Amino acid sequence: MHIEGRDYRVVIATDVDRDAMQWECYLVDGNNEKLVFEVVRFDGRREWSFLQHVEAVPLAVVEYAVQHARTDLGSFFNG
């Protein structure tokens, strides 16, 4: 996705150790990628969290995540 002149890539991943699924957002700069933040659905705790990995995240990127992460990750897993 291209937001405010920068390219980002989203990866949806499962984390068995954390009993979670995450929506990971990476800043793409040529061949390099840097993890910016994760939106995590913790199934065991039935909780959503925002884990930031850089000092500042553009608000437009956070707004995009808020609009898409819950839908992309789905409901809590009961299993």
N, C-alpha and C positions, 0 to 999 in steps of 0.2 A: 504494500500500500504506500502511496505517496502522500505525505502530509507536510504542509508548510515547507516545501522544498527539500525534504529528506525522505529517504526510502526506509521502510520498516518491513519486517517479515514476522508473521505470527506462526507459532508452532503450538499445536494442541498435543499435550503429552499426559501420560499416566504415570503416577508415582506410587508404587505399591508400598514403599517404606513409609510414606506420609499418609497413606490411605486417601489419596487426593488425585485430582486432575487439574492441570494448569493450562492457562492460556498465556504463553510466553511471547513477549514482544522484543524483537531484536532490531537495533539500528544497523542498517546495512551501509557500509562505506567501502565501495569497490569490492574486493575479495574478503574484507573483514566484516565480522558481525559482533556486536556487543549486546549482551542481555541488558535491557533497560528496566523491565519490570515483569512481574507475573501476576495474573489474577488467578487465585487458587480456590478451588472448591474442595474443602476438607470434608469428606463424607462421614468419617467417624465422629467428628465434632459437629457436623451439620452447620458449617460456617463458611462464609466467603471471606477472603482476605486479599489485600493488595500489597505485594512485596516489591519494594522499589530497590533497584540495584545501582542506580546512579544518583548523583546529587539533585539534578533537576530534570523533570520530564515535562515537555510541552503540554499545555492544557488541552490542546486539540487532540493529541494522541490519547490522553486520559479519557477525554470525552468519547472518542471512538471506541476505546476499550469498554467503557461503561455500556455503550449501546450494543456491543457485540459479544462480549465474553460470556455472560450468563446464558444467552441463547446458544452459543457455540458449544458450551460445556454441558448444558442440559441440567436436569434435576439431580438432586442428591441420589446416590446409589444406596439402596437398602439391601445389603447382602452380606 
